[in-house]
Amino acid sequence: MNSVRVVGLLLLVLGLLAFVVPIPHSEDHSLKIGNAKIGVETQSSEKLPPAVGMVLVAGGVLALVLGSRRT
């Protein structure tokens, strides 16, 4: 397998995972006064925008097609 096909396959898998797997994100809202710390930590998980997944899938398919034409 040449490197263009490997990159294409990797982009295709990452693009498909972008539609399904959420990315965790946490924020810390705290106030520190001396040794005391008062705060709230919020956690959320969001998926990537669908456009990102489509671009990754399209790039993967394009790389697979170009990789198969070169051989």
C-alpha positions as a Markdown table, in Angstrom:
| # | Residue | x | y | z |
|---|---|---|---|---|
| 1 | Met | 0.0 | 0.0 | 0.0 |
| 2 | Asn | 1.5 | 3.3 | -0.9 |
| 3 | Ser | 1.4 | 6.4 | 1.3 |
| 4 | Val | -1.4 | 8.2 | -0.5 |
| 5 | Arg | -3.8 | 5.3 | 0.0 |
| 6 | Val | -2.8 | 5.1 | 3.7 |
| 7 | Val | -3.5 | 8.8 | 4.1 |
| 8 | Gly | -6.8 | 8.4 | 2.3 |
| 9 | Leu | -7.9 | 5.6 | 4.5 |
| 10 | Leu | -6.9 | 7.5 | 7.6 |
| 11 | Leu | -8.9 | 10.6 | 6.5 |
| 12 | Leu | -11.9 | 8.5 | 5.6 |
| 13 | Val | -11.9 | 6.8 | 9.1 |
| 14 | Leu | -11.4 | 10.1 | 10.8 |
| 15 | Gly | -14.2 | 11.7 | 8.8 |
| 16 | Leu | -16.6 | 8.9 | 9.7 |
| 17 | Leu | -15.7 | 9.1 | 13.4 |
| 18 | Ala | -16.3 | 12.9 | 13.3 |
| 19 | Phe | -20.0 | 12.2 | 12.8 |
| 20 | Val | -20.3 | 9.8 | 15.7 |
| 21 | Val | -17.7 | 10.5 | 18.5 |
| 22 | Pro | -18.2 | 13.6 | 20.7 |
| 23 | Ile | -15.2 | 15.5 | 21.8 |
| 24 | Pro | -15.1 | 16.3 | 25.6 |
| 25 | His | -14.5 | 19.8 | 26.7 |
| 26 | Ser | -14.2 | 21.2 | 30.3 |
| 27 | Glu | -14.1 | 24.8 | 31.6 |
| 28 | Asp | -13.1 | 25.9 | 35.0 |
| 29 | His | -14.9 | 29.0 | 36.4 |
| 30 | Ser | -13.2 | 29.7 | 39.7 |
| 31 | Leu | -12.1 | 32.5 | 42.0 |
| 32 | Lys | -9.0 | 32.1 | 44.1 |
| 33 | Ile | -8.5 | 34.4 | 47.0 |
| 34 | Gly | -5.4 | 33.6 | 49.0 |
| 35 | Asn | -5.5 | 29.9 | 49.8 |
| 36 | Ala | -9.2 | 29.6 | 49.3 |
| 37 | Lys | -10.7 | 28.6 | 45.9 |
| 38 | Ile | -14.3 | 28.8 | 45.0 |
| 39 | Gly | -15.4 | 27.6 | 41.7 |
| 40 | Val | -17.4 | 25.5 | 39.3 |
| 41 | Glu | -16.1 | 23.2 | 36.7 |
| 42 | Thr | -18.4 | 22.5 | 33.7 |
| 43 | Gln | -18.0 | 19.6 | 31.3 |
| 44 | Ser | -19.6 | 19.1 | 28.0 |
| 45 | Ser | -19.1 | 17.0 | 24.9 |
| 46 | Glu | -19.9 | 18.2 | 21.5 |
| 47 | Lys | -19.6 | 16.7 | 18.1 |
| 48 | Leu | -17.6 | 18.4 | 15.3 |
| 49 | Pro | -19.7 | 20.3 | 12.7 |
| 50 | Pro | -20.9 | 18.1 | 9.9 |
| 51 | Ala | -19.0 | 20.2 | 7.4 |
| 52 | Val | -15.7 | 19.0 | 9.0 |
| 53 | Gly | -16.7 | 15.4 | 8.7 |
| 54 | Met | -17.8 | 15.8 | 5.0 |
| 55 | Val | -14.5 | 17.5 | 4.1 |
| 56 | Leu | -12.5 | 14.7 | 5.8 |
| 57 | Val | -14.5 | 12.0 | 4.1 |
| 58 | Ala | -14.2 | 13.7 | 0.7 |
| 59 | Gly | -10.5 | 14.1 | 1.1 |
| 60 | Gly | -10.2 | 10.5 | 2.1 |
| 61 | Val | -12.1 | 9.3 | -1.0 |
| 62 | Leu | -10.2 | 11.6 | -3.2 |
| 63 | Ala | -6.8 | 10.4 | -1.9 |
| 64 | Leu | -8.0 | 6.7 | -2.3 |
| 65 | Val | -9.0 | 7.4 | -5.9 |
| 66 | Leu | -5.8 | 9.2 | -6.7 |
| 67 | Gly | -3.7 | 6.6 | -5.0 |
| 68 | Ser | -5.3 | 3.8 | -7.0 |
| 69 | Arg | -4.8 | 5.6 | -10.3 |
| 70 | Arg | -1.1 | 6.1 | -9.8 |
| 71 | Thr | -0.4 | 2.3 | -9.7 |
